[in-house]
Amino acid sequence: MSPLLENSQTTMSYATSSNQLHENKKRIIETGLYSVDLLTPCNPGHTACQVLLTVHPPAQAATEHILPVRINALSTKTEILKKVSKAVQDYFAQGE
């Protein structure tokens, strides 16, 4: 099964480092060890989405990280997956 999940959208609140509240997220990747969500822009007029990485290793508490990548709302699915995959790979490479 592909890690890309179609139409999997939930409503939750996430505070970013700038203390702004994100109301919606859209799950784009889910594996056994991590999931990736696109957070909708929190300010009117902004078109870039932030990327939330949730690491959920077995028998440990989940941790959330905002990845240093912005996704344009007009990007294609392929463009989104390429950017997100690179950002996730870079994140895990830093931990090694």
N, C-alpha and C positions, 0 to 999 in steps of 0.2 A: 504494500500500500504506500502510496506517495505521502511524504510528510506534509504536503500542501493540503490544507483543509479548506474546502469551499464553504462559504457562507456560515462560518463558525464565529459568530459575533456575540459578545456578552457585554453587559453594562456593569462596569466597576469604576471605582475612583482610584486614581494614582496621583500622588504628589511627586513632582519632579524636583530637581535641585533648585529651581527658581520658585518653588512653593506654589506653582500653579496647578490647578486640578484638571485632570483628564477624566472625562465621563465615560467614554466608550473606547473599547479596544477590539481589534479584529485579529483573531488567531490565524497566523499564516504558516507556522511550522510547529509540529509537535512530535517529539520523540520520547523515548523512555527516560531520558536524562535531562532534557531541557525543552522549553517551548518558547516561541517568539511571537510577540503580538505587536501590531501597529497601533499606536495611540493616536487618536484623532487630535487635530490642532485645538488648543484650548483658547486661543484668541481669534476673534472674528477677523477674517481677511488673510489669515495665514494658510498656506497650502501645503506646508511640509509636515510630515508625520514623524514622530519620534518612534524609536524601536525599543521595546521592552523585552529583555532576555530574562526568563525565569529558569533558574537552574534548580532541579529537584532530584538530587542523587538519592539512591535508596537508603533508608534508615537515617536520613539527615533532614534537617529543616530546609525548606526551599529559600533561595535568595533571589532577589530581583536586582537587575542592573539596566540602566538606560545606556544603550550602545551609542558610540559617537558617530552616528550616521543619521542623515535626514532623508526621508523618502518623499519625493514630490507626489502629490495626490493624483497627478496625471500619468504617473509611471505605469508601464505595462507590468503584468505579473512576472514576466521573465526578468525585466530590469529590477524589480523589487527583490526577487529571489537571489539574483546575482549579488546585489549590494548587501543584503542581509546575510547571505552565506559567507561572504568575505568578512563582514564585521564579526560574526559569530566565531569564525575560524581565528581571526586576530585575537579575540577575547580569550579563547581557550589556549592559544599559543603563548600569551602573556603569563598564564598560570603555570606553565611547564618550566 
